[in-house]
Amino acid sequence: MQLKLNSRTIDGIFSVNCNGRIVFGEESSLLRDQIKKAIAEHKRIVLNLGEVNYIDSGGLGTLVALHTTARNAGGTIKLANLTERVGDLLQVTKLLTVFDVYNSEAEALDSFRKGAAA
């Protein structure tokens, strides 16, 4: 299945709903291009992965590269709504220790709001 991205801005936080597979090739390029553009404008980004059913090594590499790019630009990417399969993959690869992960998009958005209020 082709990766589909739907984005919106909520209280200044850029949220992207990902639907499909994040794999090496067009899908990873699409995600990378959209998030890199967003990082220039928005320092707070949520990737909602609830509809992602598969991530390969290229997709993992893209997520890590985007995380690094955001950090270097003074931003943060948080992951939300992981499927069991994607959550297991991040656990096995130890990437759960790299990303801030939340059970829902709302929790990820709230964590940004609480951080801004502090």
N, CA, C and O atoms as CSV, one atom per row, in Angstrom:
chain,resi,resn,atom,element,x,y,z
A,1,MET,N,N,0.835,-1.189,0.000
A,1,MET,CA,C,0.000,0.000,0.000
A,1,MET,C,C,0.881,1.253,0.000
A,1,MET,O,O,1.849,1.342,0.754
A,2,GLN,N,N,0.544,2.181,-0.823
A,2,GLN,CA,C,1.247,3.458,-0.909
A,2,GLN,C,C,1.072,4.235,0.388
A,2,GLN,O,O,0.020,4.143,1.020
A,3,LEU,N,N,2.069,4.987,0.792
A,3,LEU,CA,C,1.975,5.806,1.998
A,3,LEU,C,C,1.173,7.060,1.682
A,3,LEU,O,O,1.433,7.752,0.698
A,4,LYS,N,N,0.196,7.338,2.535
A,4,LYS,CA,C,-0.592,8.557,2.403
A,4,LYS,C,C,-0.353,9.396,3.650
A,4,LYS,O,O,-0.363,8.882,4.768
A,5,LEU,N,N,-0.140,10.680,3.446
A,5,LEU,CA,C,0.112,11.598,4.546
A,5,LEU,C,C,-0.945,12.685,4.553
A,5,LEU,O,O,-1.207,13.315,3.529
A,6,ASN,N,N,-1.545,12.900,5.703
A,6,ASN,CA,C,-2.493,14.000,5.890
A,6,ASN,C,C,-1.978,14.834,7.045
A,6,ASN,O,O,-1.801,14.333,8.155
A,7,SER,N,N,-1.741,16.103,6.782
A,7,SER,CA,C,-1.176,16.943,7.837
A,7,SER,C,C,-2.109,18.096,8.171
A,7,SER,O,O,-2.925,18.537,7.362
A,8,ARG,N,N,-1.945,18.557,9.396
A,8,ARG,CA,C,-2.678,19.724,9.855
A,8,ARG,C,C,-1.885,20.359,10.995
A,8,ARG,O,O,-1.010,19.730,11.590
A,9,THR,N,N,-2.207,21.602,11.280
A,9,THR,CA,C,-1.555,22.312,12.380
A,9,THR,C,C,-2.583,22.527,13.482
A,9,THR,O,O,-3.673,23.048,13.243
A,10,ILE,N,N,-2.216,22.117,14.693
A,10,ILE,CA,C,-3.101,22.242,15.849
A,10,ILE,C,C,-2.341,23.014,16.922
A,10,ILE,O,O,-1.341,22.528,17.450
A,11,ASP,N,N,-2.813,24.211,17.244
A,11,ASP,CA,C,-2.151,25.052,18.256
A,11,ASP,C,C,-0.662,25.229,17.954
A,11,ASP,O,O,0.161,25.226,18.870
A,12,GLY,N,N,-0.319,25.380,16.691
A,12,GLY,CA,C,1.077,25.588,16.307
A,12,GLY,C,C,1.906,24.316,16.246
A,12,GLY,O,O,3.112,24.371,16.005
A,13,ILE,N,N,1.271,23.176,16.461
A,13,ILE,CA,C,1.966,21.885,16.409
A,13,ILE,C,C,1.594,21.210,15.088
A,13,ILE,O,O,0.413,21.070,14.770
A,14,PHE,N,N,2.582,20.803,14.339
A,14,PHE,CA,C,2.366,20.156,13.043
A,14,PHE,C,C,2.128,18.670,13.267
A,14,PHE,O,O,2.995,17.967,13.787
A,15,SER,N,N,0.959,18.199,12.877
A,15,SER,CA,C,0.602,16.792,13.083
A,15,SER,C,C,0.409,16.114,11.730
A,15,SER,O,O,-0.283,16.633,10.855
A,16,VAL,N,N,1.033,14.943,11.572
A,16,VAL,CA,C,0.939,14.199,10.319
A,16,VAL,C,C,0.367,12.815,10.599
A,16,VAL,O,O,0.934,12.047,11.377
A,17,ASN,N,N,-0.744,12.503,9.970
A,17,ASN,CA,C,-1.303,11.158,10.021
A,17,ASN,C,C,-0.702,10.358,8.870
A,17,ASN,O,O,-0.837,10.728,7.703
A,18,CYS,N,N,-0.045,9.267,9.211
A,18,CYS,CA,C,0.587,8.407,8.212
A,18,CYS,C,C,-0.283,7.168,8.032
A,18,CYS,O,O,-0.712,6.555,9.010
A,19,ASN,N,N,-0.540,6.806,6.783
A,19,ASN,CA,C,-1.383,5.665,6.485
A,19,ASN,C,C,-0.707,4.811,5.416
A,19,ASN,O,O,-0.484,5.278,4.299
A,20,GLY,N,N,-0.382,3.566,5.749
A,20,GLY,CA,C,0.252,2.666,4.783
A,20,GLY,C,C,1.554,2.110,5.310
A,20,GLY,O,O,1.667,1.751,6.482
A,21,ARG,N,N,2.536,2.044,4.427
A,21,ARG,CA,C,3.837,1.467,4.762
A,21,ARG,C,C,4.932,2.519,4.647
A,21,ARG,O,O,4.940,3.315,3.708
A,22,ILE,N,N,5.850,2.518,5.601
A,22,ILE,CA,C,7.019,3.399,5.516
A,22,ILE,C,C,8.182,2.495,5.134
A,22,ILE,O,O,8.781,1.830,5.979
A,23,VAL,N,N,8.485,2.486,3.843
A,23,VAL,CA,C,9.515,1.599,3.309
A,23,VAL,C,C,10.476,2.390,2.437
A,23,VAL,O,O,10.176,3.503,2.004
A,24,PHE,N,N,11.650,1.787,2.185
A,24,PHE,CA,C,12.665,2.415,1.351
A,24,PHE,C,C,12.075,2.727,-0.014
A,24,PHE,O,O,11.383,1.896,-0.602
A,25,GLY,N,N,12.347,3.918,-0.515
A,25,GLY,CA,C,11.860,4.302,-1.839
A,25,GLY,C,C,10.955,5.512,-1.756
A,25,GLY,O,O,11.195,6.436,-0.979
A,26,GLU,N,N,9.910,5.492,-2.568
A,26,GLU,CA,C,9.010,6.641,-2.663
A,26,GLU,C,C,8.370,6.996,-1.329
A,26,GLU,O,O,8.245,8.173,-0.992
A,27,GLU,N,N,7.964,5.981,-0.566
A,27,GLU,CA,C,7.286,6.245,0.696
A,27,GLU,C,C,8.184,7.002,1.668
A,27,GLU,O,O,7.773,8.005,2.252
A,28,SER,N,N,9.410,6.518,1.836
A,28,SER,CA,C,10.340,7.202,2.739
A,28,SER,C,C,10.662,8.606,2.236
A,28,SER,O,O,10.762,9.544,3.027
A,29,SER,N,N,10.824,8.748,0.932
A,29,SER,CA,C,11.124,10.064,0.349
A,29,SER,C,C,9.984,11.044,0.582
A,29,SER,O,O,10.213,12.205,0.919
A,30,LEU,N,N,8.755,10.573,0.400
A,30,LEU,CA,C,7.582,11.416,0.612
A,30,LEU,C,C,7.546,11.925,2.056
A,30,LEU,O,O,7.366,13.119,2.297
A,31,LEU,N,N,7.720,11.009,3.009
A,31,LEU,CA,C,7.709,11.390,4.426
A,31,LEU,C,C,8.857,12.350,4.735
A,31,LEU,O,O,8.655,13.379,5.381
A,32,ARG,N,N,10.050,12.013,4.274
A,32,ARG,CA,C,11.223,12.851,4.532
A,32,ARG,C,C,11.019,14.262,3.979
A,32,ARG,O,O,11.289,15.243,4.671
A,33,ASP,N,N,10.547,14.366,2.739
A,33,ASP,CA,C,10.375,15.686,2.122
A,33,ASP,C,C,9.346,16.525,2.876
A,33,ASP,O,O,9.572,17.709,3.127
A,34,GLN,N,N,8.220,15.917,3.235
A,34,GLN,CA,C,7.179,16.682,3.922
A,34,GLN,C,C,7.640,17.138,5.304
A,34,GLN,O,O,7.388,18.278,5.693
A,35,ILE,N,N,8.302,16.272,6.037
A,35,ILE,CA,C,8.725,16.639,7.396
A,35,ILE,C,C,9.871,17.640,7.355
A,35,ILE,O,O,9.917,18.547,8.186
A,36,LYS,N,N,10.792,17.500,6.418
A,36,LYS,CA,C,11.888,18.480,6.333
A,36,LYS,C,C,11.350,19.874,6.035
A,36,LYS,O,O,11.848,20.856,6.585
A,37,LYS,N,N,10.337,19.977,5.171
A,37,LYS,CA,C,9.715,21.277,4.911
A,37,LYS,C,C,9.042,21.804,6.175
A,37,LYS,O,O,9.125,22.991,6.487
A,38,ALA,N,N,8.381,20.913,6.892
A,38,ALA,CA,C,7.660,21.311,8.102
A,38,ALA,C,C,8.606,21.790,9.198
A,38,ALA,O,O,8.279,22.715,9.941
A,39,ILE,N,N,9.781,21.161,9.303
A,39,ILE,CA,C,10.736,21.519,10.354
A,39,ILE,C,C,11.159,22.982,10.238
A,39,ILE,O,O,11.411,23.639,11.248
A,40,ALA,N,N,11.237,23.486,9.018
A,40,ALA,CA,C,11.627,24.885,8.822
A,40,ALA,C,C,10.594,25.847,9.416
A,40,ALA,O,O,10.935,26.948,9.848
A,41,GLU,N,N,9.330,25.420,9.432
A,41,GLU,CA,C,8.256,26.275,9.907
A,41,GLU,C,C,7.798,25.944,11.322
A,41,GLU,O,O,7.495,26.836,12.114
A,42,HIS,N,N,7.753,24.661,11.626
A,42,HIS,CA,C,7.218,24.187,12.906
A,42,HIS,C,C,8.304,23.411,13.649
A,42,HIS,O,O,8.922,22.502,13.094
A,43,LYS,N,N,8.523,23.774,14.880
A,43,LYS,CA,C,9.536,23.067,15.678
A,43,LYS,C,C,8.944,21.895,16.445
A,43,LYS,O,O,9.677,21.073,16.995
A,44,ARG,N,N,7.621,21.817,16.481
A,44,ARG,CA,C,6.942,20.744,17.210
A,44,ARG,C,C,6.134,19.913,16.213
A,44,ARG,O,O,5.218,20.417,15.563
A,45,ILE,N,N,6.491,18.625,16.105
A,45,ILE,CA,C,5.876,17.749,15.109
A,45,ILE,C,C,5.441,16.445,15.761
A,45,ILE,O,O,6.176,15.862,16.558
A,46,VAL,N,N,4.239,15.992,15.416
A,46,VAL,CA,C,3.719,14.703,15.860
A,46,VAL,C,C,3.497,13.836,14.627
A,46,VAL,O,O,2.835,14.249,13.675
A,47,LEU,N,N,4.054,12.635,14.656
A,47,LEU,CA,C,3.780,11.648,13.610
A,47,LEU,C,C,2.813,10.623,14.188
A,47,LEU,O,O,3.168,9.866,15.092
A,48,ASN,N,N,1.596,10.602,13.666
A,48,ASN,CA,C,0.583,9.649,14.111
A,48,ASN,C,C,0.721,8.406,13.239
A,48,ASN,O,O,0.378,8.426,12.057
A,49,LEU,N,N,1.224,7.326,13.828
A,49,LEU,CA,C,1.522,6.107,13.075
A,49,LEU,C,C,0.455,5.027,13.259
A,49,LEU,O,O,0.726,3.852,13.011
A,50,GLY,N,N,-0.734,5.396,13.681
A,50,GLY,CA,C,-1.793,4.438,13.951
A,50,GLY,C,C,-2.249,3.635,12.749
A,50,GLY,O,O,-2.776,2.533,12.904
A,51,GLU,N,N,-2.053,4.169,11.557
A,51,GLU,CA,C,-2.470,3.471,10.335
A,51,GLU,C,C,-1.272,2.948,9.544
A,51,GLU,O,O,-1.405,2.596,8.372
A,52,VAL,N,N,-0.104,2.899,10.184
A,52,VAL,CA,C,1.092,2.346,9.527
A,52,VAL,C,C,1.176,0.872,9.884
A,52,VAL,O,O,1.259,0.514,11.059
A,53,ASN,N,N,1.154,0.017,8.863
A,53,ASN,CA,C,1.155,-1.419,9.134
A,53,ASN,C,C,2.513,-2.070,8.939
A,53,ASN,O,O,2.689,-3.242,9.272
A,54,TYR,N,N,3.485,-1.324,8.400
A,54,TYR,CA,C,4.797,-1.922,8.157
A,54,TYR,C,C,5.858,-0.837,8.003
A,54,TYR,O,O,5.634,0.179,7.345
A,55,ILE,N,N,7.001,-1.063,8.612
A,55,ILE,CA,C,8.163,-0.186,8.442
A,55,ILE,C,C,9.356,-1.091,8.192
A,55,ILE,O,O,9.600,-2.024,8.958
A,56,ASP,N,N,10.111,-0.821,7.114
A,56,ASP,CA,C,11.327,-1.604,6.868
A,56,ASP,C,C,12.545,-0.822,7.358
A,56,ASP,O,O,12.407,0.255,7.939
A,57,SER,N,N,13.726,-1.366,7.120
A,57,SER,CA,C,14.949,-0.720,7.619
A,57,SER,C,C,15.129,0.674,7.022
A,57,SER,O,O,15.617,1.580,7.697
A,58,GLY,N,N,14.741,0.846,5.771
A,58,GLY,CA,C,14.824,2.173,5.153
A,58,GLY,C,C,13.883,3.164,5.824
A,58,GLY,O,O,14.222,4.333,6.005
A,59,GLY,N,N,12.705,2.686,6.189
A,59,GLY,CA,C,11.753,3.539,6.895
A,59,GLY,C,C,12.245,3.920,8.282
A,59,GLY,O,O,12.087,5.060,8.717
A,60,LEU,N,N,12.848,2.948,8.978
A,60,LEU,CA,C,13.439,3.250,10.294
A,60,LEU,C,C,14.545,4.285,10.160
A,60,LEU,O,O,14.642,5.213,10.962
A,61,GLY,N,N,15.373,4.118,9.144
A,61,GLY,CA,C,16.454,5.075,8.897
A,61,GLY,C,C,15.912,6.470,8.646
A,61,GLY,O,O,16.484,7.460,9.104
A,62,THR,N,N,14.815,6.544,7.922
A,62,THR,CA,C,14.194,7.841,7.653
A,62,THR,C,C,13.685,8.475,8.942
A,62,THR,O,O,13.876,9.673,9.154
A,63,LEU,N,N,13.041,7.695,9.804
A,63,LEU,CA,C,12.547,8.233,11.076
A,63,LEU,C,C,13.694,8.760,11.932
A,63,LEU,O,O,13.593,9.833,12.527
A,64,VAL,N,N,14.782,8.000,11.991
A,64,VAL,CA,C,15.941,8.425,12.786
A,64,VAL,C,C,16.558,9.692,12.188
A,64,VAL,O,O,16.915,10.614,12.922
A,65,ALA,N,N,16.682,9.738,10.866
A,65,ALA,CA,C,17.256,10.927,10.209
A,65,ALA,C,C,16.386,12.156,10.453
A,65,ALA,O,O,16.906,13.246,10.692
A,66,LEU,N,N,15.076,11.990,10.394
A,66,LEU,CA,C,14.176,13.121,10.654
A,66,LEU,C,C,14.268,13.584,12.105
A,66,LEU,O,O,14.228,14.781,12.387
A,67,HIS,N,N,14.390,12.630,13.015
A,67,HIS,CA,C,14.562,12.952,14.432
A,67,HIS,C,C,15.823,13.807,14.618
A,67,HIS,O,O,15.801,14.819,15.319
A,68,THR,N,N,16.901,13.391,13.992
A,68,THR,CA,C,18.178,14.116,14.093
A,68,THR,C,C,18.074,15.495,13.455
A,68,THR,O,O,18.547,16.477,14.026
A,69,THR,N,N,17.464,15.580,12.280
A,69,THR,CA,C,17.293,16.854,11.588
A,69,THR,C,C,16.484,17.828,12.445
A,69,THR,O,O,16.832,19.003,12.565
A,70,ALA,N,N,15.405,17.323,13.034
A,70,ALA,CA,C,14.571,18.182,13.884
A,70,ALA,C,C,15.358,18.675,15.097
A,70,ALA,O,O,15.317,19.860,15.430
A,71,ARG,N,N,16.073,17.765,15.753
A,71,ARG,CA,C,16.877,18.150,16.925
A,71,ARG,C,C,17.911,19.219,16.565
A,71,ARG,O,O,18.085,20.194,17.295
A,72,ASN,N,N,18.590,19.030,15.444
A,72,ASN,CA,C,19.614,19.984,15.017
A,72,ASN,C,C,19.025,21.353,14.690
A,72,ASN,O,O,19.718,22.368,14.756
A,73,ALA,N,N,17.736,21.373,14.336
A,73,ALA,CA,C,17.058,22.633,14.026
A,73,ALA,C,C,16.339,23.202,15.249
A,73,ALA,O,O,15.632,24.204,15.143
A,74,GLY,N,N,16.519,22.563,16.414
A,74,GLY,CA,C,15.873,23.034,17.635
A,74,GLY,C,C,14.442,22.558,17.783
A,74,GLY,O,O,13.671,23.124,18.557
A,75,GLY,N,N,14.083,21.514,17.039
A,75,GLY,CA,C,12.716,21.000,17.084
A,75,GLY,C,C,12.640,19.625,17.704
A,75,GLY,O,O,13.646,19.054,18.124
A,76,THR,N,N,11.411,19.098,17.755
A,76,THR,CA,C,11.158,17.783,18.337
A,76,THR,C,C,10.114,17.055,17.507
A,76,THR,O,O,9.115,17.639,17.089
A,77,ILE,N,N,10.360,15.769,17.273
A,77,ILE,CA,C,9.363,14.908,16.643
A,77,ILE,C,C,8.930,13.871,17.674
A,77,ILE,O,O,9.760,13.188,18.273
A,78,LYS,N,N,7.626,13.767,17.869
A,78,LYS,CA,C,7.077,12.769,18.783
A,78,LYS,C,C,6.232,11.794,17.978
A,78,LYS,O,O,5.564,12.186,17.021
A,79,LEU,N,N,6.261,10.531,18.365
A,79,LEU,CA,C,5.485,9.502,17.695
A,79,LEU,C,C,4.246,9.190,18.518
A,79,LEU,O,O,4.290,9.185,19.748
A,80,ALA,N,N,3.141,8.930,17.831
A,80,ALA,CA,C,1.893,8.655,18.533
A,80,ALA,C,C,1.162,7.477,17.911
A,80,ALA,O,O,1.283,7.196,16.719
A,81,ASN,N,N,0.387,6.789,18.776
A,81,ASN,CA,C,-0.571,5.801,18.306
A,81,ASN,C,C,0.084,4.650,17.538
A,81,ASN,O,O,-0.388,4.266,16.468
A,82,LEU,N,N,1.164,4.106,18.085
A,82,LEU,CA,C,1.864,3.018,17.394
A,82,LEU,C,C,1.012,1.754,17.364
A,82,LEU,O,O,0.361,1.411,18.351
A,83,THR,N,N,1.020,1.068,16.230
A,83,THR,CA,C,0.396,-0.249,16.182
A,83,THR,C,C,1.290,-1.209,16.961
A,83,THR,O,O,2.452,-0.903,17.230
A,84,GLU,N,N,0.754,-2.355,17.318
A,84,GLU,CA,C,1.555,-3.334,18.061
A,84,GLU,C,C,2.799,-3.728,17.272
A,84,GLU,O,O,3.888,-3.843,17.835
A,85,ARG,N,N,2.636,-3.933,15.981
A,85,ARG,CA,C,3.752,-4.347,15.125
A,85,ARG,C,C,4.857,-3.290,15.090
A,85,ARG,O,O,6.037,-3.613,15.226
A,86,VAL,N,N,4.468,-2.032,14.906
A,86,VAL,CA,C,5.447,-0.944,14.856
A,86,VAL,C,C,6.082,-0.736,16.230
A,86,VAL,O,O,7.286,-0.496,16.327
A,87,GLY,N,N,5.287,-0.824,17.282
A,87,GLY,CA,C,5.827,-0.694,18.638
A,87,GLY,C,C,6.846,-1.777,18.941
A,87,GLY,O,O,7.897,-1.507,19.522
A,88,ASP,N,N,6.531,-3.011,18.542
A,88,ASP,CA,C,7.474,-4.119,18.742
A,88,ASP,C,C,8.766,-3.879,17.974
A,88,ASP,O,O,9.854,-4.147,18.485
A,89,LEU,N,N,8.651,-3.376,16.752
A,89,LEU,CA,C,9.831,-3.101,15.933
A,89,LEU,C,C,10.719,-2.046,16.594
A,89,LEU,O,O,11.940,-2.196,16.634
A,90,LEU,N,N,10.114,-0.995,17.104
A,90,LEU,CA,C,10.892,0.055,17.775
A,90,LEU,C,C,11.525,-0.462,19.062
A,90,LEU,O,O,12.612,-0.029,19.443
A,91,GLN,N,N,10.842,-1.387,19.729
A,91,GLN,CA,C,11.407,-1.958,20.950
A,91,GLN,C,C,12.607,-2.850,20.628
A,91,GLN,O,O,13.649,-2.749,21.275
A,92,VAL,N,N,12.461,-3.709,19.641
A,92,VAL,CA,C,13.539,-4.632,19.266
A,92,VAL,C,C,14.783,-3.868,18.797
A,92,VAL,O,O,15.910,-4.272,19.082
A,93,THR,N,N,14.570,-2.767,18.080
A,93,THR,CA,C,15.693,-1.983,17.552
A,93,THR,C,C,16.200,-0.948,18.560
A,93,THR,O,O,17.117,-0.184,18.260
A,94,LYS,N,N,15.600,-0.925,19.757
A,94,LYS,CA,C,15.972,0.011,20.833
A,94,LYS,C,C,15.670,1.471,20.486
A,94,LYS,O,O,16.177,2.381,21.143
A,95,LEU,N,N,14.850,1.698,19.461
A,95,LEU,CA,C,14.519,3.068,19.082
A,95,LEU,C,C,13.459,3.688,19.994
A,95,LEU,O,O,13.220,4.894,19.936
A,96,LEU,N,N,12.828,2.872,20.830
A,96,LEU,CA,C,11.901,3.435,21.817
A,96,LEU,C,C,12.644,4.344,22.793
A,96,LEU,O,O,12.043,5.226,23.407
A,97,THR,N,N,13.956,4.126,22.935
A,97,THR,CA,C,14.748,4.975,23.828
A,97,THR,C,C,15.136,6.291,23.154
A,97,THR,O,O,15.583,7.224,23.822
A,98,VAL,N,N,14.968,6.368,21.836
A,98,VAL,CA,C,15.335,7.566,21.075
A,98,VAL,C,C,14.150,8.516,20.940
A,98,VAL,O,O,14.292,9.728,21.106
A,99,PHE,N,N,12.991,7.962,20.641
A,99,PHE,CA,C,11.801,8.771,20.381
A,99,PHE,C,C,10.940,8.928,21.621
A,99,PHE,O,O,10.912,8.059,22.491
A,100,ASP,N,N,10.234,10.057,21.687
A,100,ASP,CA,C,9.164,10.230,22.660
A,100,ASP,C,C,7.929,9.601,22.021
A,100,ASP,O,O,7.502,10.021,20.946
A,101,VAL,N,N,7.356,8.598,22.680
A,101,VAL,CA,C,6.229,7.856,22.125
A,101,VAL,C,C,5.010,8.004,23.035
A,101,VAL,O,O,5.118,7.900,24.257
A,102,TYR,N,N,3.849,8.250,22.423
A,102,TYR,CA,C,2.608,8.454,23.165
A,102,TYR,C,C,1.528,7.529,22.629
A,102,TYR,O,O,1.552,7.133,21.464
A,103,ASN,N,N,0.572,7.187,23.503
A,103,ASN,CA,C,-0.495,6.259,23.131
A,103,ASN,C,C,-1.463,6.844,22.117
A,103,ASN,O,O,-2.096,6.104,21.364
A,104,SER,N,N,-1.584,8.170,22.092
A,104,SER,CA,C,-2.519,8.803,21.164
A,104,SER,C,C,-1.951,10.133,20.690
A,104,SER,O,O,-1.030,10.692,21.286
A,105,GLU,N,N,-2.528,10.616,19.607
A,105,GLU,CA,C,-2.142,11.927,19.096
A,105,GLU,C,C,-2.439,13.001,20.136
A,105,GLU,O,O,-1.651,13.928,20.326
A,106,ALA,N,N,-3.586,12.869,20.810
A,106,ALA,CA,C,-3.967,13.858,21.829
A,106,ALA,C,C,-2.931,13.936,22.947
A,106,ALA,O,O,-2.599,15.029,23.405
A,107,GLU,N,N,-2.415,12.782,23.394
A,107,GLU,CA,C,-1.385,12.780,24.442
A,107,GLU,C,C,-0.104,13.452,23.961
A,107,GLU,O,O,0.526,14.199,24.709
A,108,ALA,N,N,0.279,13.192,22.723
A,108,ALA,CA,C,1.494,13.819,22.175
A,108,ALA,C,C,1.317,15.329,22.077
A,108,ALA,O,O,2.226,16.088,22.414
A,109,LEU,N,N,0.147,15.765,21.616
A,109,LEU,CA,C,-0.129,17.205,21.524
A,109,LEU,C,C,-0.111,17.840,22.913
A,109,LEU,O,O,0.461,18.913,23.101
A,110,ASP,N,N,-0.737,17.177,23.882
A,110,ASP,CA,C,-0.754,17.685,25.257
A,110,ASP,C,C,0.647,17.798,25.839
A,110,ASP,O,O,0.937,18.736,26.581
A,111,SER,N,N,1.521,16.848,25.509
A,111,SER,CA,C,2.894,16.897,26.045
A,111,SER,C,C,3.621,18.137,25.526
A,111,SER,O,O,4.413,18.742,26.250
A,112,PHE,N,N,3.356,18.515,24.278
A,112,PHE,CA,C,3.948,19.757,23.745
A,112,PHE,C,C,3.355,20.972,24.461
A,112,PHE,O,O,4.078,21.904,24.815
A,113,ARG,N,N,2.054,20.958,24.670
A,113,ARG,CA,C,1.399,22.100,25.338
A,113,ARG,C,C,1.909,22.271,26.762
A,113,ARG,O,O,2.161,23.393,27.203
A,114,LYS,N,N,2.062,21.161,27.484
A,114,LYS,CA,C,2.566,21.219,28.859
A,114,LYS,C,C,4.012,21.709,28.883
A,114,LYS,O,O,4.403,22.461,29.776
A,115,GLY,N,N,4.801,21.281,27.902
A,115,GLY,CA,C,6.190,21.721,27.808
A,115,GLY,C,C,6.281,23.215,27.552
A,115,GLY,O,O,7.171,23.887,28.073
A,116,ALA,N,N,5.356,23.736,26.746
A,116,ALA,CA,C,5.354,25.171,26.426
A,116,ALA,C,C,4.897,25.995,27.629
A,116,ALA,O,O,5.334,27.132,27.805
A,117,ALA,N,N,4.023,25.427,28.453
A,117,ALA,CA,C,3.510,26.143,29.619
A,117,ALA,C,C,4.513,26.179,30.751
A,117,ALA,O,O,4.447,27.055,31.612
A,118,ALA,N,N,5.443,25.236,30.760
A,118,ALA,CA,C,6.404,25.148,31.867
A,118,ALA,C,C,7.429,26.244,31.840
A,118,ALA,O,O,8.300,26.298,32.708
